[in-house]
């Protein structure tokens, strides 16, 4: 059974919170191909992101091997020092 997630503007399965995990290439000008349900970071540092419903970027410090449980539409190259970023997508 699928549900419609108003925040993401997409249907998703009740069987899980995400359907795939994809590599993220930080980019100041372009959104992710698909909104991320959350981000996984292998090497900690600063992560500059645009929340799905946000109007301004936010910066968070994350440790190695961490997850950021935030719907994200863009990961900025400027200011991001974290590496090995992966997006959980529907």
N, C-alpha and C positions, 0 to 999 in steps of 0.2 A: 504494500500500500504506500502511495506517495502522499506527501503533504506539500502545500505551497508555502514557502518561506517568504513572507512579505519583505523582510529585510534584504534578502538576497535577490528577490524577484525571480525565483526559480523553484521548481519542484525538487524535492529530495525524498529519498526513501526513509522510512521509519527504521529500517534495518541497521542503519549506521549514520554517522554524522558527516561522512565524506565519501566520495567515490574514488578519488585518486590523489596521488601526491606528485607534484611537479616541481621542477627546479625553477627558482626565481632569479631573474637577472634584473637587479635594481636599475631603474630608469626614471629620470626626472620628468620626462615628457609624456610617457605612455602608461596607461593603466595595465594591470595584469590581464591576460587574455580571458580569464574567468575570475570572478571575485573569490577570494580565499575565505574559507570558514575559519581557519587559524593558520599560523605560520610555525614552522619548526626551524630552529637555528642550531647548526652544528658548532660553530665557533662564535662565542659570545662577543658582545660589543654594543655599539649604538645601532638602533634600528629606527629609521625614519619612515613612517607609514602614513597613508591617507586612509582613515577608516571609511567603510562603505558609506556611512551616512554623514561623514565629516565634511567640513568646508576648509579646514586647515590641517596641515600635517602635524603629527605628534611624534616625539622622540622618546623612546624607551630604552633603557639599558637592560640587556638580557645576558644571562650566563651561558656557558657552553651547554649544549644538548638540552635546550629549553623550548617550550611551546608558548606562543602568544595567542591566547584565546580571544581573538578580536576579528570581526569580519573586516577584511582589508581589500581595497581596490588598487592600491599602488604602493610599491616599495621604492623609495627615492634612493638614487645613487649618492647624491650630495648628503653628507653627514652620516651615511650608513657605514659602519666599520665591521659589523657582524658579517659572517661568511657562512657558506653552506646553507643558504636559505631555501626552504622548500615550502610550497603552499599546499594545504589540504583543500581540495576543490570538490564540488558536487559532480 
